[in-house]
Amino acid sequence: MEFRQLQLFVAVAEELHFGRAATRVGMAQPPFSQQIRKLEAELGVELLTRTSRRVALTSAGSRLLNDARELLARRTDVLLNVQRTARGELGTLRIGVGASSAFGLLPGIVLRFRSRFAEVTLRLDDREGLDLGAALQAGELDLALVRAPFRYEGVSVERLLRERFTLALPTRHPRAREKIITLSSLASEPFILFPRNSAPGLHDTITRMCVDAGFSPRILLEAGSWSSVIGMVAAGLGITLAPKSAREFRPKGVVFRELGGASGWAELAIAFPGQHPSPAAAHFRAVAHETVARRGHS
Protein backbone atom coordinates (compact mmCIF):
# COMPACT_ATOMS: atom_id res chain seq x y z
CA MET A 1 0.00 0.00 0.00
CA GLU A 2 1.49 3.33 -1.10
CA PHE A 3 0.70 6.91 -0.14
CA ARG A 4 -0.38 7.60 -3.71
CA GLN A 5 -2.96 4.82 -3.49
CA LEU A 6 -4.27 6.28 -0.26
CA GLN A 7 -4.58 9.71 -1.88
CA LEU A 8 -6.61 8.21 -4.73
CA PHE A 9 -8.81 6.28 -2.32
CA VAL A 10 -9.51 9.39 -0.20
CA ALA A 11 -10.53 11.24 -3.37
CA VAL A 12 -13.10 8.65 -4.43
CA ALA A 13 -14.29 8.10 -0.84
CA GLU A 14 -15.01 11.81 -0.49
CA GLU A 15 -16.48 12.29 -3.95
CA LEU A 16 -18.30 8.94 -4.09
CA HIS A 17 -17.97 9.22 -7.85
CA PHE A 18 -15.11 7.75 -9.89
CA GLY A 19 -15.28 10.33 -12.66
CA ARG A 20 -15.17 13.34 -10.34
CA ALA A 21 -12.46 11.74 -8.20
CA ALA A 22 -10.28 11.02 -11.25
CA THR A 23 -10.68 14.62 -12.44
CA ARG A 24 -9.80 15.88 -8.94
CA VAL A 25 -6.45 14.08 -8.94
CA GLY A 26 -5.71 14.74 -12.63
CA MET A 27 -6.05 11.18 -13.93
CA ALA A 28 -8.12 9.44 -16.58
CA GLN A 29 -10.88 7.34 -15.08
CA PRO A 30 -9.76 3.84 -16.28
CA PRO A 31 -6.28 3.89 -14.65
CA PHE A 32 -7.81 5.57 -11.60
CA SER A 33 -10.32 2.74 -11.20
CA GLN A 34 -7.55 0.18 -11.73
CA GLN A 35 -5.54 1.65 -8.85
CA ILE A 36 -8.50 1.43 -6.50
CA ARG A 37 -9.11 -2.21 -7.45
CA LYS A 38 -5.40 -2.91 -6.98
CA LEU A 39 -5.59 -1.44 -3.48
CA GLU A 40 -8.60 -3.62 -2.64
CA ALA A 41 -6.78 -6.69 -3.96
CA GLU A 42 -3.69 -5.93 -1.87
CA LEU A 43 -5.78 -5.48 1.26
CA GLY A 44 -8.04 -8.42 0.49
CA VAL A 45 -11.20 -6.44 1.29
CA GLU A 46 -13.88 -4.54 -0.56
CA LEU A 47 -13.63 -0.83 0.18
CA LEU A 48 -16.41 0.43 -2.08
CA THR A 49 -19.71 -0.95 -3.34
CA ARG A 50 -20.41 0.05 -6.90
CA THR A 51 -23.68 0.08 -8.79
CA SER A 52 -24.67 1.84 -11.97
CA ARG A 53 -26.23 4.59 -9.91
CA ARG A 54 -24.05 5.04 -6.85
CA VAL A 55 -20.78 4.39 -5.09
CA ALA A 56 -20.75 3.79 -1.33
CA LEU A 57 -18.16 2.99 1.30
CA THR A 58 -18.16 -0.38 2.99
CA SER A 59 -17.46 -0.54 6.73
CA ALA A 60 -13.83 -1.39 5.91
CA GLY A 61 -13.73 1.53 3.49
CA SER A 62 -15.05 3.92 6.17
CA ARG A 63 -12.36 2.74 8.53
CA LEU A 64 -9.63 3.15 5.93
CA LEU A 65 -10.87 6.64 5.06
CA ASN A 66 -10.36 7.81 8.64
CA ASP A 67 -6.96 6.17 8.95
CA ALA A 68 -5.84 7.32 5.48
CA ARG A 69 -6.68 10.94 6.26
CA GLU A 70 -4.64 10.66 9.46
CA LEU A 71 -1.70 9.00 7.70
CA LEU A 72 -1.64 11.56 4.89
CA ALA A 73 -1.85 14.45 7.37
CA ARG A 74 0.96 12.89 9.39
CA ARG A 75 3.04 12.46 6.26
CA THR A 76 2.62 16.15 5.50
CA ASP A 77 3.62 17.05 9.05
CA VAL A 78 6.69 14.81 8.87
CA LEU A 79 7.86 16.35 5.60
CA LEU A 80 7.24 19.87 6.90
CA ASN A 81 9.07 19.18 10.16
CA VAL A 82 12.06 17.75 8.31
CA GLN A 83 12.21 20.80 6.06
CA ARG A 84 11.82 23.22 8.98
CA THR A 85 14.53 21.42 10.93
CA ALA A 86 16.84 21.69 7.91
CA ARG A 87 16.16 25.44 7.90
CA GLY A 88 16.90 25.70 11.61
CA GLU A 89 13.32 26.58 12.55
CA LEU A 90 12.61 23.47 14.62
CA GLY A 91 14.54 21.17 16.93
CA THR A 92 16.80 21.47 19.96
CA LEU A 93 19.89 23.63 20.32
CA ARG A 94 22.36 22.63 23.01
CA ILE A 95 24.43 25.60 24.19
CA GLY A 96 27.35 25.45 26.57
CA VAL A 97 27.97 28.49 28.74
CA GLY A 98 31.30 28.89 30.51
CA ALA A 99 31.51 30.21 34.05
CA SER A 100 32.43 33.70 32.86
CA SER A 101 31.27 33.55 29.29
CA ALA A 102 28.22 35.73 28.97
CA PHE A 103 27.56 37.85 32.07
CA GLY A 104 24.75 40.22 31.03
CA LEU A 105 24.77 39.43 27.31
CA LEU A 106 23.22 35.96 27.20
CA PRO A 107 19.66 36.88 28.32
CA GLY A 108 19.38 39.44 25.51
CA ILE A 109 20.54 36.92 22.93
CA VAL A 110 18.09 34.29 24.17
CA LEU A 111 15.16 36.72 24.21
CA ARG A 112 15.83 37.88 20.64
CA PHE A 113 16.34 34.31 19.42
CA ARG A 114 13.13 33.09 21.06
CA SER A 115 11.14 35.89 19.47
CA ARG A 116 12.16 34.63 16.02
CA PHE A 117 12.57 30.88 16.49
CA ALA A 118 10.01 30.03 19.17
CA GLU A 119 9.88 26.36 18.19
CA VAL A 120 13.58 25.74 18.68
CA THR A 121 14.15 24.42 22.19
CA LEU A 122 17.23 25.91 23.89
CA ARG A 123 19.11 23.81 26.41
CA LEU A 124 21.70 25.86 28.28
CA ASP A 125 24.44 23.90 30.02
CA ASP A 126 26.40 25.94 32.57
CA ARG A 127 27.54 23.16 34.87
CA GLU A 128 30.54 24.02 36.99
CA GLY A 129 33.66 22.28 35.70
CA LEU A 130 32.13 21.43 32.32
CA ASP A 131 34.84 21.03 29.68
CA LEU A 132 33.22 22.92 26.82
CA GLY A 133 35.92 22.01 24.31
CA ALA A 134 35.60 18.28 24.97
CA ALA A 135 31.80 18.52 24.89
CA LEU A 136 31.92 20.25 21.50
CA GLN A 137 34.37 17.69 20.14
CA ALA A 138 32.14 14.84 21.33
CA GLY A 139 29.05 16.36 19.71
CA GLU A 140 27.35 16.87 23.08
CA LEU A 141 26.91 20.60 22.38
CA ASP A 142 25.89 22.45 19.21
CA LEU A 143 27.75 25.60 20.21
CA ALA A 144 29.22 27.33 23.23
CA LEU A 145 29.88 30.84 24.47
CA VAL A 146 33.50 30.90 25.57
CA ARG A 147 36.26 33.26 26.57
CA ALA A 148 39.06 33.44 24.03
CA PRO A 149 41.66 32.19 23.50
CA PHE A 150 39.89 28.85 23.04
CA ARG A 151 41.70 26.22 20.99
CA TYR A 152 40.46 22.68 20.47
CA GLU A 153 41.05 20.43 17.47
CA GLY A 154 37.98 20.22 15.25
CA VAL A 155 36.29 23.20 16.92
CA SER A 156 35.78 26.50 15.08
CA VAL A 157 35.86 29.76 17.03
CA GLU A 158 34.79 33.24 16.00
CA ARG A 159 34.99 36.38 18.09
CA LEU A 160 31.72 37.88 19.24
CA LEU A 161 32.97 40.89 21.17
CA ARG A 162 35.98 42.27 23.01
CA GLU A 163 35.84 44.53 26.03
CA ARG A 164 38.13 46.03 28.61
CA PHE A 165 38.49 44.68 32.11
CA THR A 166 37.09 46.29 35.23
CA LEU A 167 38.21 45.96 38.82
CA ALA A 168 35.75 44.60 41.38
CA LEU A 169 36.52 45.26 45.05
CA PRO A 170 34.58 45.34 48.32
CA THR A 171 32.73 48.57 49.13
CA ARG A 172 34.70 48.68 52.38
CA HIS A 173 38.06 48.51 50.60
CA PRO A 174 40.34 51.47 51.38
CA ARG A 175 40.57 52.31 47.67
CA ALA A 176 36.87 51.93 46.89
CA ARG A 177 36.44 55.70 46.43
CA GLU A 178 39.13 55.99 43.76
CA LYS A 179 37.78 56.28 40.21
CA ILE A 180 40.77 54.79 38.41
CA ILE A 181 43.10 52.21 39.95
CA THR A 182 46.24 51.07 38.16
CA LEU A 183 46.83 47.37 37.85
CA SER A 184 50.45 47.62 38.99
CA SER A 185 49.30 49.01 42.35
CA LEU A 186 47.41 45.79 43.10
CA ALA A 187 50.47 43.55 43.44
CA SER A 188 49.92 42.93 47.15
CA GLU A 189 46.17 42.35 46.91
CA PRO A 190 44.62 38.87 47.26
CA PHE A 191 42.90 37.84 44.00
CA ILE A 192 39.80 35.69 43.59
CA LEU A 193 39.61 34.08 40.14
CA PHE A 194 37.88 31.38 38.18
CA PRO A 195 39.93 28.16 38.21
CA ARG A 196 41.89 27.70 35.03
CA ASN A 197 40.10 24.45 34.08
CA SER A 198 36.71 26.23 33.97
CA ALA A 199 37.82 29.45 32.24
CA PRO A 200 41.30 28.94 30.77
CA GLY A 201 41.13 31.92 28.40
CA LEU A 202 40.04 34.36 31.07
CA HIS A 203 42.42 32.97 33.70
CA ASP A 204 45.43 33.16 31.37
CA THR A 205 44.55 36.66 30.17
CA ILE A 206 44.30 38.03 33.71
CA THR A 207 47.53 36.31 34.74
CA ARG A 208 49.34 37.71 31.71
CA MET A 209 48.01 41.21 32.37
CA CYS A 210 49.36 41.10 35.91
CA VAL A 211 52.75 39.84 34.72
CA ASP A 212 52.86 42.66 32.14
CA ALA A 213 52.12 45.06 35.01
CA GLY A 214 55.13 43.75 36.91
CA PHE A 215 53.80 41.07 39.29
CA SER A 216 52.27 37.62 39.53
CA PRO A 217 48.77 37.68 41.02
CA ARG A 218 48.45 36.30 44.54
CA ILE A 219 45.47 34.02 44.05
CA LEU A 220 43.87 33.52 47.44
CA LEU A 221 40.72 31.71 46.33
CA GLU A 222 39.19 30.18 43.21
CA ALA A 223 35.48 29.69 42.49
CA GLY A 224 33.71 28.08 39.55
CA SER A 225 30.79 30.50 39.27
CA TRP A 226 30.51 34.26 38.98
CA SER A 227 28.10 34.43 41.92
CA SER A 228 30.67 32.67 44.13
CA VAL A 229 33.54 34.89 42.97
CA ILE A 230 31.64 38.12 43.49
CA GLY A 231 30.19 36.85 46.77
CA MET A 232 33.68 36.38 48.17
CA VAL A 233 34.68 39.83 46.94
CA ALA A 234 31.64 41.28 48.70
CA ALA A 235 32.69 39.46 51.89
CA GLY A 236 36.02 41.30 51.77
CA LEU A 237 38.15 38.25 51.00
CA GLY A 238 39.85 39.73 47.95
CA ILE A 239 39.46 41.49 44.60
CA THR A 240 38.90 40.28 41.08
CA LEU A 241 39.17 41.43 37.48
CA ALA A 242 36.18 40.91 35.22
CA PRO A 243 34.97 41.96 31.76
CA LYS A 244 33.20 45.33 31.90
CA SER A 245 29.84 43.71 31.16
CA ALA A 246 29.99 42.23 34.67
CA ARG A 247 29.02 45.68 35.97
CA GLU A 248 25.45 45.07 34.81
CA PHE A 249 24.85 42.72 37.73
CA ARG A 250 25.41 45.49 40.33
CA PRO A 251 25.93 43.06 43.24
CA LYS A 252 25.58 44.36 46.80
CA GLY A 253 28.78 44.98 48.70
CA VAL A 254 30.88 45.36 45.55
CA VAL A 255 32.01 48.39 43.55
CA PHE A 256 33.54 48.43 40.10
CA ARG A 257 36.35 50.77 39.23
CA GLU A 258 38.13 51.61 36.00
CA LEU A 259 41.38 49.72 35.64
CA GLY A 260 44.41 51.72 34.53
CA GLY A 261 47.59 50.39 33.00
CA ALA A 262 46.03 47.09 31.90
CA SER A 263 47.13 45.59 28.60
CA GLY A 264 44.55 42.87 27.98
CA TRP A 265 41.11 42.48 26.50
CA ALA A 266 38.32 40.15 27.50
CA GLU A 267 37.11 38.42 24.35
CA LEU A 268 33.83 36.55 24.12
CA ALA A 269 33.58 34.03 21.30
CA ILE A 270 31.21 31.48 19.82
CA ALA A 271 32.58 27.98 19.33
CA PHE A 272 31.00 25.15 17.37
CA PRO A 273 32.06 21.71 16.07
CA GLY A 274 33.47 21.47 12.57
CA GLN A 275 33.70 24.22 9.99
CA HIS A 276 30.03 25.18 9.80
CA PRO A 277 27.40 25.41 12.54
CA SER A 278 24.09 23.57 12.25
CA PRO A 279 21.21 25.63 10.79
CA ALA A 280 19.74 26.43 14.22
CA ALA A 281 23.20 27.22 15.60
CA ALA A 282 23.83 29.51 12.62
CA HIS A 283 20.65 31.43 13.47
CA PHE A 284 21.76 31.72 17.10
CA ARG A 285 25.18 32.96 16.00
CA ALA A 286 23.60 35.64 13.78
CA VAL A 287 21.29 36.75 16.59
CA ALA A 288 24.25 36.93 18.98
CA HIS A 289 26.18 39.20 16.61
CA GLU A 290 23.10 41.37 16.12
CA THR A 291 22.61 41.64 19.89
CA VAL A 292 26.21 42.72 20.38
CA ALA A 293 25.93 45.30 17.60
CA ARG A 294 22.77 46.77 19.12
CA ARG A 295 24.46 47.05 22.51
CA GLY A 296 27.35 48.94 20.99
CA HIS A 297 30.15 46.54 21.92
CA SER A 298 33.33 46.72 19.84
Phi, psi and omega in degrees: 000127183247160179299325180297319178297321178296320178298318178295318180296317179300320180299311182287328179292329180275325180277330186052040179199120186294320182296312180295321180295319179296318178298320181300323182262002176077036179235158170285154186293320182301308179294331177297312180297323179297321180293323179292318178294325178296320179297316180296322180293319180294324181276338180075025179221159173268126182262332184225141169260135186237131170231179179291341184253334186208159173239134181222153178279139169280175177298322177294322179296321178297319179295316180295325180301313179298313182292322181295317177301317180294316180296316181293321177295319179296321179299318178297318179297318180299312180298318180295317180296321177298315181295319180292324177295319178296333178270000180077024181258357185210150177124199182235136179242118182262118187239124175270139180232115179291164184305325184241016196288321192243327185049239186274359186277323188302314180304320179295321178296314182297317180299316181292320179295316182295329179292337182254329184231064187295338183264008171264120180279127178261128175242108182267128180244107180237033181300138178295133179084001180294127177275097185296320180299314179294322179294322177293316180299324182277357181077017180277345178230147176273330174196171180211148171264121188226163173263124178283155000287147184216106187233114175221138180299132178081008180241126178269144182227134174225138184289136178261313178201161172227142182213158178286164176271156174235158179258128176251127179217160182297148179298336180271004181293141181304336184255012185298336183274350180286142182277322180234130180234125182284146182295321183298336181280000183257014186301327183268358183281145173282131181258146172241119186229166168289143175297149185298326183290341179262336180212066185300320181297313181293315180301312182293322180296315180296316179300316180295321178300317180295318178297319177297332179274359173105012179206162173261132184295138177270095185278109181277319184218153173232144179217143187273359179226153180296322180298323178289317179300307185290331176295321179287328174295315180299329180283356178085018183275346180171191180237169175210159173253139182214156173303149185302332180297343178296340180298336184297339182283334178045057181291150178289144177083004183229140173238151178249136181230149179295139184259119179262152176069025180257135187263350189257165176239148171265119183247126175260134184226162173251129180241143179209154182292145175074197183268337184226134178288160174297163181306314180295320178294325177295321176296317180296319179299316180296319179295322179297315179296320179296319180297317178297316181297321180291332179275351175083019176287152179270000000 
